[in-house]
Amino acid sequence: MRAGRRYDELRMIDLLDHPALSSAYFFPRRNPVADPFWVTGADGVHLACYRSAPFADALTMIHFHGNAEVVADYVPAMAWLVNNLGANVLFAEYRGYGNSTGTASLGKMIEDVKPVVEAAGIPDERLVFFGRSLGSVFAVEAAARHPAAAGLVIESGIADPLERTLMRVSPESLGTTAAALESVVHARVDQQAKLHAFHGPLLVMHTAQDPLIPASHGSRIYAWGGAPADDKELVLFEQGDHGTIFPANRDAYTARLGAFLHRAAARAGIAPQAIPA
């Protein structure tokens, strides 16, 4: 009986790393980022992250990007924007993406969250987690692991990973049943439970007309956040779509993110920062 339970546990982990799921769901690109900040992943892979930290005393935002994106897409422009808002930033890269080693697979990518956050070397109360699209899975995982973090920002995020998974693969192609796949996904990627466990400030940004991940995902993420109503915010932009939420709403997006970071810094007792000359 004990051996049977152990087999089931291993199979649950392996299912999220099934090659059929990985090949159907992930779209890694190999664009390298210059001067990477290397992090050793959960099983020894090398993750080519990027760090921009001009401040000795500031929040650090750990940014998890979307699918088919790489850290190099955000450097230097997004790094400059976050620094200009008074925060340091660590862009997390995924296994198999950018110049990281390894192969993209969901279970192992979730496990990589822990070493990425540890590599930042920042106390929880000075961390803000940011997840865009697919990256919302990892940002929510980080927030659940670090409930004392200063804040969580979700852009165009995924509320129901099982729904997104079933759009790409069938249980049969993974050699399992619908019930078993649902059990595995909810055991490892239960966004609702993880968001309930995080009582820190939450900012959710989505476009009202997102054709890839509907705005209802953003509404659910907002509703599930454990913070009190006056400490979480849902912003539904009328302009743009999944891929253009930032450029279509640049000024408003920057203002919302900046206000959130400034409030989080004030809660952490951090004075306003300006990029060193």
N, C-alpha and C positions, 0 to 999 in steps of 0.2 A: 504493500500500500504506500509506504513511504517512498519507495523507488518510483512508483507510478506518479505520485505527486511531483517528484523532482523532474521526471520526464515531461510532464505537462508544463511545468514552469519554464523549462528550457525551450520547449516548442513554442510557447507564447512569445518568448524573446526572438526566436529564430524567424517566426512568421513576419514580424515587422521588418526583417532584413532579407526577406525572400527576394531572389533576383528578379522574379516577374514583377513584383511590386516596385522595386527600385528602378527597373528599366522603363516602366510605364509612367511612374509618377515624377521622377526627378529629371531635370534638364540641365546637367552641369556644363559649365563652360570653363575652359582652361586659361582664361586671361590672367596673367600673373600681375600681382601688385608689387610695386617697387618697395624695397626696404620693409619686408614683412616683419611682423611681431609673431614669432613662432610659438605655438602652443602644442604640447604633446597631448594628443587625444586619449580617449578612454582605453584604447588597446594599442597605443604606441604610434598611431598615425601622426603625421606632422601637419598642423593646421596653420595656413599662412594668413594670419589675422593682420590687422593694421591698427596702430595706436597713435593718436595725436593728443598729447598731454602737455600743453604749454603752462598749465597752472599747478602750483604746488598745493593749493588749498581750494578744491572745487569738487563738484559732483563729477562722477564718471558715468557716461551713458554707454552701455553695452548694446550694440546694434546688431540685430539678426536680420539679414536681407531676405528678399523673396526668391522664389524658384526662378531658374533661368537668369539670375543675376549673380554677380560676383562682387567681392569687396572693391575691386578696381573701379567699378562703376561709381563708387561713392567717394573716391579719392582723386583730387583733393577737395572738390566742391562741397560735398556734404560734411567733410571733416572741418572745413573752414566755417561752414554755417554753425555747426554745433559749438565750435570753439568761440565763435563770435557771440553766441548766446551765453557764454560764460561757463561752459562745461568741457571737461576732457571727454574723449570718445575712444572706445575700442570697438572696431568693426570685426565681428566674428565671421570667420570663413568656415565653410563646411568641408568635410572630407570629400575628395573628388572634384571640388570646385577651385577655381583660381589656380594657384600653384601648390595647393594642399595635396598630400598623398592620400591613398586609400580610395574607396569607392563609396558613392552616396548610398546610404541605406538608413531608413527611418529610425530603427531601434538604436543603432550605434550613434546616429546624429543626436538623439535625445541624450544619450550617455555622455556625449562630448560637452554638453552644457556645463557640467560640473567643473572639468578642468579649465574651460575658458574663463569662467567666473573666478576661479581660484587664481588663475594667472594674472588677473587684473590687480590682485593684491590690495583691494580697497575694502574698508569696512562696509558692511551691508547698508548702513544708514546713509552712505554717500553714493550708493549705486542707483541708477535708473536703468531699467531694461526697456528696450525698444524692439518691437517685432513687426516687420512688414510682411503681409501675405503669409506664405509658408513660415516665415520667421516668427510669426505669432505663436506657433507651437512651441518654439524654443524659448521665446521670451516669457511665456506663461509658465513653462517648466521652471525657468530661473526664478521667477517671482514666487512660485510655490515653494521652492527650495530655500528662498531667502525672504521670508515674510516681513523682515524689518527693513527691506529696501526702501529707498526714498520715493520710488514711483515706478509706474508701468505705463508705457505708451504702446498702443496697438494701432497700426495703420493697415487698413484693408485686410483685416485679420479673418482667420478661419475659426468659426464657432464649433463646427461639427466635422472633425477629421474623417470620421467614417463615411459621411456623405461624399466628401471629396475623393476618398479612396475608391469607393464603389463606382465613381464616374470613370475610373481608369482601368480597374481590374475587377474580375469576378472572383468570388470565393473559390470557385472550382479551379481557376487558373493558379491559385495558390495551394491547391491540394487540401482545401478545408471546406467547412460549411459556413453559411451565413451567420449562424448563431455563434460559432467558434470565433469567427473573425470579429464580430461585434464585441464579444467578450474580451478579446485581446486588445482591441483598440481602446475600449473604455478602461481597461486596466492600466494602460500605459499613457494614453493621450486623452484623458477626461478633462476637457477644457473647463467645463462647468465646475467640477469639484476643485480644480486647481485655482480658478479665479475666486471661488468662494473662500478659499484658504488665505488669499492675499487681501489684507485690509488696508493696504497703503493706497495713496492717490493713484487714480486711473484716468488716462486720457485716451479716448477711442476716436479715431478719425477714419472716415469712409466717404466714398462718393455715393450720392443717392442713386446714380445710374450705373453702378458697377456691373458689367455683364458677366464677369468671371466669378466673383464672389459677391453675391447680392448683399445689399445694405442690411438685410435682416440678420446677417452674421454679426455685423457691428452692433446692432441693437441688442442681440443676445449677450455678446461679450460685455457690453456696458451693464446690462441687467444683472449678470452673474458676478460682477466685481464685488468684493467684500467690503469695500469702502463705504462710508455713509454717503447719502445722496449729495451732500454739499462738498464732497471730496472726490467726486468722479464726474467726468464730462463726456458727452457724446456729441461729436461734430460731424454732421452730414453735409458735405459740400455739394452744391448744385452743379458745379462745373467739373469737367474731367471724368475720367473713368479709372479702371484699375491701374493702368500703366501711366496715367498722366495726372494723378491726384496732386502731386507736388507742383509740377510746372503750371498746371491750370489754376492753382490756388496759391501761388508762391507767397504772396504777402500775408494772406490770412493764415495759411499753414504755419509760416514762420512765427507769426504773432502768437498763435495758440501754443505752439511748442515752446516758444520763449517764455511765455507767461507761466506755463506749467513748470519748466525748469527753474525759473526764478522763485516760484512758491516752494518748490521742493528744496531748493538751496536754503531758503529762509527757515524752513522747518528744521533743517539740519544745522542751523547756526552758522551758515557759510555766508560771508560778505559778498556782495556783487563783484564779479570779476571782469576784467578787461584784458584782451590779448596783449601780452607783453610786447613792447616796441622792439 
